[in-house]
Amino acid sequence: LGHAQLCDAIAQIVGVANVLSDPQDTERYVVDARRRYFGAALCIARPADTRQVSNVVEVCAKAGVAIVPQGGNTGMCGGATPDPDIPSVVLSLERMNRIRDLDLANGSLTVDAGCRLADVQKAADDVGRLFPLSLGSEGACQIGGNIATNAGGTAVLRYGPMRDLVLGLEAVLPDGRIWNGLRGLRKDNTGYDLKHLMIGSEGTLGVITGAVLKLFARPVTSVTALVAVGSIHGALDLLGEMRRSFGERITTFEVMSKNEYELVLDQNQTLRNPLATHANWFVFLEITDSLAAFDIRTALVEQLANADSSIGVLDAVIAETLSQAEQIWKIRHGVTEANLKAGAAVSHDTSVPVSRIADFVIASEKEIAGRFPDAGVYFVGHAGDGNIHVIAIFPRESYPDEARFSQVAGQVNAIVDEITASLGGSISAEHGIGRSNRVRLAERKDPVELEFMRRIKAMFDPQHLMNPGKVL
Ligand SMILES: Cc1cc2nc3c(=O)[nH]c(=O)nc-3n(C[C@H](O)[C@H](O)[C@H](O)COP(=O)(O)OP(=O)(O)OC[C@H]3O[C@@H](n4cnc5c(N)ncnc54)[C@H](O)[C@@H]3O)c2cc1C
């Protein structure tokens, strides 16, 4: 089939109205969320169900045309943007947004992959349960995208990343076959587990079309606190203490360096600093429980009072109302916007063992600041998961030339990746590889693992048509 004929064939499968090729209509599907990647597609296909996905993939495979699976297009690494040099069809799951089945006794919900995360959370909430994945993009990202990127977010400490929340999957493989693994089992030891290959594969092994998700008890009490501590060591000691006392009730434990905290408050005048004390590090924490009778607030006040002398807690506020809790979280969620305004940023999504976080922070600050005195070195992260974002922000006027800035970014990456490797860490904790981190992955991943990844890719997708140029 020629390209025009292919788009006609796709229109016959999904309906003319669901094939977009006018540049005005396709723009939002071929540019990534952060407007860093600009692609092109022969057309955008918007199938309504798994059978249509299968038929579209099959005609594309026969025509030798690449498929780029796309969810909400909120990904951080350009994984959902088609390469302008490779003839591609973007396969958007946005019309596949049905809740298929609820099995309360099994604690599971079966959904189309195109359901938005916020809608899945709501479907769980409507039946008195919790679907715990929570991201800043939850109003736009889709379950299929969350699975394909093995998304993390703010509740990983308690519930794990997306990988821990999936019981079963349905996917269309690169030759168009449908794999039905929609099993709602918590135990299934029948050989290799294909779903775990699909989770985190970023659209390179197939199109995820449906999933069975785990539901949890809905918390009925929660407490949010903001704590000022003298050092990153103090923050980590506090994490240890909290874990000992509250166990899995700690849902979120985030840290922020002083300069990042001040930057967020400076850049957003609507935010107020609820603490009176100046400190080097700040901890944002949330503790929740599904038992109303458990008085978390009193327990937390006692804990912080004890930690006062042993750990060096300098100051703390515990939100009295929902609105106060929201004010605290607004500071945490203001980071991306504040950094964008502050200058040209090179950000990292590093994870290291929790026990090595302090080493990572100290070494990366020293090395980056030593090499680039004009950079500010900022830290924010999900400390409970060992996921620390180090962000080097340069004055924009120093790097008007994009090529020069990308050279500097490469040098910062090399510094951070070297430190990460020395601490047994990973260059991508939750954002994935996509297009942005392919070279770094090739440089840093164990060669045996890389070889097996390439072989697995070739076995699933011998024509290399499923999201080419991503991950590997
Ligand atoms: C404001 C904001 C906050 C964010 N916060 C977080 C965060 O805290 N933690 C985090 O992990 N991420 C975060 N992200 C990144 C992003 O939201 C997640 O990676 C999300 O999981 C992507 O879902 P999506 O549906 O938008 O996928 P897309 O961006 O559409 O796609 C991402 C990748 O998945 C593939 N893909 C998408 N759907 C399918 C499918 N059905 N089958 C196969 N492959 C598919 C694509 O090909 C691509 O490679 C954030 C993004 C924004 C904009």
The ligand as a MOL file (V3000), in Angstrom:
LIG
                    3D

  0  0  0     0  0            999 V3000
M  V30 BEGIN CTAB
M  V30 COUNTS 53 58 0 0 0
M  V30 BEGIN ATOM
M  V30 1 C 2.7680 18.0070 34.9960 0
M  V30 2 C 3.3370 16.6380 34.8130 0
M  V30 3 C 3.6560 15.8880 35.9370 0
M  V30 4 C 4.1740 14.5990 35.7920 0
M  V30 5 N 4.4950 13.8880 36.9220 0
M  V30 6 C 4.9710 12.6360 36.7940 0
M  V30 7 C 5.3060 11.8800 37.9470 0
M  V30 8 O 5.2130 12.3390 39.0790 0
M  V30 9 N 5.7490 10.6170 37.7680 0
M  V30 10 C 5.8800 10.0670 36.5280 0
M  V30 11 O 6.2650 8.8950 36.4250 0
M  V30 12 N 5.6080 10.7720 35.4220 0
M  V30 13 C 5.1630 12.0370 35.5090 0
M  V30 14 N 4.8740 12.7600 34.3910 0
M  V30 15 C 5.1260 12.1720 33.0550 0
M  V30 16 C 3.8990 11.5120 32.3860 0
M  V30 17 O 2.6940 12.0810 32.8100 0
M  V30 18 C 3.8820 10.0010 32.6340 0
M  V30 19 O 5.0090 9.4420 32.0130 0
M  V30 20 C 2.6280 9.2940 32.1200 0
M  V30 21 O 2.6580 7.9640 32.5830 0
M  V30 22 C 2.5150 9.2740 30.6040 0
M  V30 23 O 1.2080 8.8740 30.2340 0
M  V30 24 P 0.5760 9.3370 28.8430 0
M  V30 25 O -0.7340 8.6580 28.6950 0
M  V30 26 O 0.5710 10.7990 28.7110 0
M  V30 27 O 1.6090 8.6940 27.8130 0
M  V30 28 P 2.2280 9.3370 26.4960 0
M  V30 29 O 2.9980 10.5560 26.8050 0
M  V30 30 O 1.1810 9.4380 25.4520 0
M  V30 31 O 3.2390 8.1670 26.0890 0
M  V30 32 C 4.3710 7.8710 26.8650 0
M  V30 33 C 5.0450 6.6010 26.3120 0
M  V30 34 O 4.1590 5.4900 26.4590 0
M  V30 35 C 3.8090 4.9340 25.1990 0
M  V30 36 N 2.3750 4.6320 25.2560 0
M  V30 37 C 1.3500 5.4520 25.5870 0
M  V30 38 N 0.1910 4.7730 25.5760 0
M  V30 39 C 0.4770 3.4940 25.2230 0
M  V30 40 C -0.2850 2.3190 25.0370 0
M  V30 41 N -1.6060 2.3000 25.2130 0
M  V30 42 N 0.3540 1.1780 24.6620 0
M  V30 43 C 1.6940 1.1670 24.4890 0
M  V30 44 N 2.4670 2.2450 24.6480 0
M  V30 45 C 1.8740 3.4010 25.0140 0
M  V30 46 C 4.1630 6.0010 24.1720 0
M  V30 47 O 4.4930 5.4150 22.9350 0
M  V30 48 C 5.3470 6.6740 24.8270 0
M  V30 49 O 6.5230 5.9570 24.5780 0
M  V30 50 C 4.3720 14.0540 34.4980 0
M  V30 51 C 4.0560 14.8190 33.3640 0
M  V30 52 C 3.5520 16.0970 33.5080 0
M  V30 53 C 3.1930 16.8710 32.2770 0
M  V30 END ATOM
M  V30 BEGIN BOND
M  V30 1 1 1 2
M  V30 2 1 2 3
M  V30 3 2 2 52
M  V30 4 2 3 4
M  V30 5 1 4 5
M  V30 6 1 4 50
M  V30 7 2 5 6
M  V30 8 1 6 7
M  V30 9 1 6 13
M  V30 10 2 7 8
M  V30 11 1 7 9
M  V30 12 1 9 10
M  V30 13 2 10 11
M  V30 14 1 10 12
M  V30 15 2 12 13
M  V30 16 1 13 14
M  V30 17 1 14 15
M  V30 18 1 14 50
M  V30 19 1 15 16
M  V30 20 1 16 17
M  V30 21 1 16 18
M  V30 22 1 18 19
M  V30 23 1 18 20
M  V30 24 1 20 21
M  V30 25 1 20 22
M  V30 26 1 22 23
M  V30 27 1 23 24
M  V30 28 2 24 25
M  V30 29 1 24 26
M  V30 30 1 24 27
M  V30 31 1 27 28
M  V30 32 2 28 29
M  V30 33 1 28 30
M  V30 34 1 28 31
M  V30 35 1 31 32
M  V30 36 1 32 33
M  V30 37 1 33 34
M  V30 38 1 33 48
M  V30 39 1 34 35
M  V30 40 1 35 36
M  V30 41 1 35 46
M  V30 42 1 36 37
M  V30 43 1 36 45
M  V30 44 2 37 38
M  V30 45 1 38 39
M  V30 46 1 39 40
M  V30 47 2 39 45
M  V30 48 1 40 41
M  V30 49 2 40 42
M  V30 50 1 42 43
M  V30 51 2 43 44
M  V30 52 1 44 45
M  V30 53 1 46 47
M  V30 54 1 46 48
M  V30 55 1 48 49
M  V30 56 2 50 51
M  V30 57 1 51 52
M  V30 58 1 52 53
M  V30 END BOND
M  V30 END CTAB
M  END
